[in-house]
Amino acid sequence: MQILGRYLVFCSLATCTCLAQTSSPAPQPQAQSQPADPELERLVSQLQRAHQALNDWPNLGRYRDANAQTPPPAPGENRVVFMGDSITDGWGKGQAQFFPGKPYINRGISGQTTPQMLVRFRPDVIALKPKLVVTLAGTNDIAGNTGTETLQNIEDNLASMSELAKANGIRVVIASVMPVCDSLKPQTARRPPQQIVALNEWIKGYTSRNGFGYLDYYSAMVDSSGMFKKELTHDCLHPNDAGYAVMQPLAEQAIADAFKK
């Protein structure tokens, strides 16, 4: 009986081994890639921005490492810091270079408003010890990027940054807010042109009263109907390479004039 039992066990094992060697695994269904959902991508992007805002609302982390690695100005160096939003941030990322060969530092952050810039003004401007700061800001405040603001709020923030600069021996140039248009992408609903004009009038008067420089981008970028010249923008809000080419000599002249004061 023991011999018979061992024989039956051997036959069973042999049969299982044979089946295992000859049978192929069942085909596994392959996961099919789903097309991207634009609405889902938009919501994810919004969630990421909200998470960033909760953790670092003024985005102090954006330039923290770059600031730490920036050496003090060399003797006689006319260092200039450009403080601003996406218009400043995007300068030098296309074909239009950001003042090659000049000791100019770009500290623009896309989407930012003046209260955010005011918070980061000390680490991103003052700590770098420039001789001059060029500030371009206000369009995102008008659009309500960080909540509803009055023109007075924007003016107060621009004045506070300028006073901080002056107190630290830094010359001040404030640029006019750029025009907008609707021909390529609707912009005027969120950024009413009349508010841009009113803010620019205040900036011009404020800089004149305080001996600061006024950098008039607006007049060079606006058409006869009060809209952003179509040939100088790609989305009715930001300049294209041709737009930056118009802006560069204007900035250079404003900086040169400020250094003469």
Secondary structure as a PSIPRED ss2 file (coil, helix, strand):
# PSIPRED VFORMAT (PSIPRED V4.0)

   1 M C   1.000  0.000  0.000
   2 Q H   0.000  1.000  0.000
   3 I H   0.000  1.000  0.000
   4 L H   0.000  1.000  0.000
   5 G H   0.000  1.000  0.000
   6 R H   0.000  1.000  0.000
   7 Y H   0.000  1.000  0.000
   8 L H   0.000  1.000  0.000
   9 V H   0.000  1.000  0.000
  10 F H   0.000  1.000  0.000
  11 C H   0.000  1.000  0.000
  12 S H   0.000  1.000  0.000
  13 L H   0.000  1.000  0.000
  14 A H   0.000  1.000  0.000
  15 T H   0.000  1.000  0.000
  16 C H   0.000  1.000  0.000
  17 T H   0.000  1.000  0.000
  18 C H   0.000  1.000  0.000
  19 L H   0.000  1.000  0.000
  20 A H   0.000  1.000  0.000
  21 Q H   0.000  1.000  0.000
  22 T H   0.000  1.000  0.000
  23 S C   1.000  0.000  0.000
  24 S C   1.000  0.000  0.000
  25 P C   1.000  0.000  0.000
  26 A C   1.000  0.000  0.000
  27 P C   1.000  0.000  0.000
  28 Q C   1.000  0.000  0.000
  29 P C   1.000  0.000  0.000
  30 Q C   1.000  0.000  0.000
  31 A C   1.000  0.000  0.000
  32 Q C   1.000  0.000  0.000
  33 S C   1.000  0.000  0.000
  34 Q C   1.000  0.000  0.000
  35 P C   1.000  0.000  0.000
  36 A C   1.000  0.000  0.000
  37 D C   1.000  0.000  0.000
  38 P H   0.000  1.000  0.000
  39 E H   0.000  1.000  0.000
  40 L H   0.000  1.000  0.000
  41 E H   0.000  1.000  0.000
  42 R H   0.000  1.000  0.000
  43 L H   0.000  1.000  0.000
  44 V H   0.000  1.000  0.000
  45 S H   0.000  1.000  0.000
  46 Q H   0.000  1.000  0.000
  47 L H   0.000  1.000  0.000
  48 Q H   0.000  1.000  0.000
  49 R H   0.000  1.000  0.000
  50 A H   0.000  1.000  0.000
  51 H H   0.000  1.000  0.000
  52 Q H   0.000  1.000  0.000
  53 A H   0.000  1.000  0.000
  54 L H   0.000  1.000  0.000
  55 N H   0.000  1.000  0.000
  56 D C   1.000  0.000  0.000
  57 W C   1.000  0.000  0.000
  58 P C   1.000  0.000  0.000
  59 N C   1.000  0.000  0.000
  60 L C   1.000  0.000  0.000
  61 G C   1.000  0.000  0.000
  62 R C   1.000  0.000  0.000
  63 Y C   1.000  0.000  0.000
  64 R H   0.000  1.000  0.000
  65 D H   0.000  1.000  0.000
  66 A H   0.000  1.000  0.000
  67 N H   0.000  1.000  0.000
  68 A H   0.000  1.000  0.000
  69 Q H   0.000  1.000  0.000
  70 T C   1.000  0.000  0.000
  71 P C   1.000  0.000  0.000
  72 P C   1.000  0.000  0.000
  73 P C   1.000  0.000  0.000
  74 A C   1.000  0.000  0.000
  75 P C   1.000  0.000  0.000
  76 G C   1.000  0.000  0.000
  77 E C   1.000  0.000  0.000
  78 N C   1.000  0.000  0.000
  79 R C   1.000  0.000  0.000
  80 V E   0.000  0.000  1.000
  81 V E   0.000  0.000  1.000
  82 F E   0.000  0.000  1.000
  83 M E   0.000  0.000  1.000
  84 G E   0.000  0.000  1.000
  85 D C   1.000  0.000  0.000
  86 S H   0.000  1.000  0.000
  87 I H   0.000  1.000  0.000
  88 T H   0.000  1.000  0.000
  89 D H   0.000  1.000  0.000
  90 G C   1.000  0.000  0.000
  91 W C   1.000  0.000  0.000
  92 G C   1.000  0.000  0.000
  93 K C   1.000  0.000  0.000
  94 G C   1.000  0.000  0.000
  95 Q C   1.000  0.000  0.000
  96 A C   1.000  0.000  0.000
  97 Q C   1.000  0.000  0.000
  98 F C   1.000  0.000  0.000
  99 F C   1.000  0.000  0.000
 100 P C   1.000  0.000  0.000
 101 G C   1.000  0.000  0.000
 102 K C   1.000  0.000  0.000
 103 P C   1.000  0.000  0.000
 104 Y E   0.000  0.000  1.000
 105 I E   0.000  0.000  1.000
 106 N E   0.000  0.000  1.000
 107 R E   0.000  0.000  1.000
 108 G E   0.000  0.000  1.000
 109 I C   1.000  0.000  0.000
 110 S C   1.000  0.000  0.000
 111 G C   1.000  0.000  0.000
 112 Q C   1.000  0.000  0.000
 113 T C   1.000  0.000  0.000
 114 T H   0.000  1.000  0.000
 115 P H   0.000  1.000  0.000
 116 Q H   0.000  1.000  0.000
 117 M H   0.000  1.000  0.000
 118 L H   0.000  1.000  0.000
 119 V H   0.000  1.000  0.000
 120 R H   0.000  1.000  0.000
 121 F H   0.000  1.000  0.000
 122 R H   0.000  1.000  0.000
 123 P H   0.000  1.000  0.000
 124 D H   0.000  1.000  0.000
 125 V C   1.000  0.000  0.000
 126 I H   0.000  1.000  0.000
 127 A H   0.000  1.000  0.000
 128 L H   0.000  1.000  0.000
 129 K C   1.000  0.000  0.000
 130 P C   1.000  0.000  0.000
 131 K C   1.000  0.000  0.000
 132 L E   0.000  0.000  1.000
 133 V E   0.000  0.000  1.000
 134 V E   0.000  0.000  1.000
 135 T E   0.000  0.000  1.000
 136 L E   0.000  0.000  1.000
 137 A C   1.000  0.000  0.000
 138 G C   1.000  0.000  0.000
 139 T H   0.000  1.000  0.000
 140 N H   0.000  1.000  0.000
 141 D H   0.000  1.000  0.000
 142 I H   0.000  1.000  0.000
 143 A C   1.000  0.000  0.000
 144 G C   1.000  0.000  0.000
 145 N C   1.000  0.000  0.000
 146 T C   1.000  0.000  0.000
 147 G C   1.000  0.000  0.000
 148 T C   1.000  0.000  0.000
 149 E C   1.000  0.000  0.000
 150 T C   1.000  0.000  0.000
 151 L H   0.000  1.000  0.000
 152 Q H   0.000  1.000  0.000
 153 N H   0.000  1.000  0.000
 154 I H   0.000  1.000  0.000
 155 E H   0.000  1.000  0.000
 156 D H   0.000  1.000  0.000
 157 N H   0.000  1.000  0.000
 158 L H   0.000  1.000  0.000
 159 A H   0.000  1.000  0.000
 160 S H   0.000  1.000  0.000
 161 M H   0.000  1.000  0.000
 162 S H   0.000  1.000  0.000
 163 E H   0.000  1.000  0.000
 164 L H   0.000  1.000  0.000
 165 A H   0.000  1.000  0.000
 166 K H   0.000  1.000  0.000
 167 A H   0.000  1.000  0.000
 168 N C   1.000  0.000  0.000
 169 G C   1.000  0.000  0.000
 170 I C   1.000  0.000  0.000
 171 R E   0.000  0.000  1.000
 172 V E   0.000  0.000  1.000
 173 V E   0.000  0.000  1.000
 174 I E   0.000  0.000  1.000
 175 A E   0.000  0.000  1.000
 176 S C   1.000  0.000  0.000
 177 V C   1.000  0.000  0.000
 178 M C   1.000  0.000  0.000
 179 P C   1.000  0.000  0.000
 180 V C   1.000  0.000  0.000
 181 C C   1.000  0.000  0.000
 182 D C   1.000  0.000  0.000
 183 S C   1.000  0.000  0.000
 184 L C   1.000  0.000  0.000
 185 K C   1.000  0.000  0.000
 186 P C   1.000  0.000  0.000
 187 Q C   1.000  0.000  0.000
 188 T C   1.000  0.000  0.000
 189 A C   1.000  0.000  0.000
 190 R C   1.000  0.000  0.000
 191 R C   1.000  0.000  0.000
 192 P C   1.000  0.000  0.000
 193 P H   0.000  1.000  0.000
 194 Q H   0.000  1.000  0.000
 195 Q H   0.000  1.000  0.000
 196 I H   0.000  1.000  0.000
 197 V H   0.000  1.000  0.000
 198 A H   0.000  1.000  0.000
 199 L H   0.000  1.000  0.000
 200 N H   0.000  1.000  0.000
 201 E H   0.000  1.000  0.000
 202 W H   0.000  1.000  0.000
 203 I H   0.000  1.000  0.000
 204 K H   0.000  1.000  0.000
 205 G H   0.000  1.000  0.000
 206 Y H   0.000  1.000  0.000
 207 T H   0.000  1.000  0.000
 208 S H   0.000  1.000  0.000
 209 R H   0.000  1.000  0.000
 210 N H   0.000  1.000  0.000
 211 G C   1.000  0.000  0.000
 212 F C   1.000  0.000  0.000
 213 G E   0.000  0.000  1.000
 214 Y E   0.000  0.000  1.000
 215 L E   0.000  0.000  1.000
 216 D C   1.000  0.000  0.000
 217 Y C   1.000  0.000  0.000
 218 Y H   0.000  1.000  0.000
 219 S H   0.000  1.000  0.000
 220 A H   0.000  1.000  0.000
 221 M H   0.000  1.000  0.000
 222 V E   0.000  0.000  1.000
 223 D C   1.000  0.000  0.000
 224 S C   1.000  0.000  0.000
 225 S C   1.000  0.000  0.000
 226 G C   1.000  0.000  0.000
 227 M C   1.000  0.000  0.000
 228 F E   0.000  0.000  1.000
 229 K C   1.000  0.000  0.000
 230 K H   0.000  1.000  0.000
 231 E H   0.000  1.000  0.000
 232 L H   0.000  1.000  0.000
 233 T E   0.000  0.000  1.000
 234 H C   1.000  0.000  0.000
 235 D C   1.000  0.000  0.000
 236 C C   1.000  0.000  0.000
 237 L C   1.000  0.000  0.000
 238 H C   1.000  0.000  0.000
 239 P E   0.000  0.000  1.000
 240 N C   1.000  0.000  0.000
 241 D H   0.000  1.000  0.000
 242 A H   0.000  1.000  0.000
 243 G H   0.000  1.000  0.000
 244 Y H   0.000  1.000  0.000
 245 A H   0.000  1.000  0.000
 246 V H   0.000  1.000  0.000
 247 M H   0.000  1.000  0.000
 248 Q H   0.000  1.000  0.000
 249 P H   0.000  1.000  0.000
 250 L H   0.000  1.000  0.000
 251 A H   0.000  1.000  0.000
 252 E H   0.000  1.000  0.000
 253 Q H   0.000  1.000  0.000
 254 A H   0.000  1.000  0.000
 255 I H   0.000  1.000  0.000
 256 A H   0.000  1.000  0.000
 257 D H   0.000  1.000  0.000
 258 A H   0.000  1.000  0.000
 259 F H   0.000  1.000  0.000
 260 K H   0.000  1.000  0.000
 261 K C   1.000  0.000  0.000
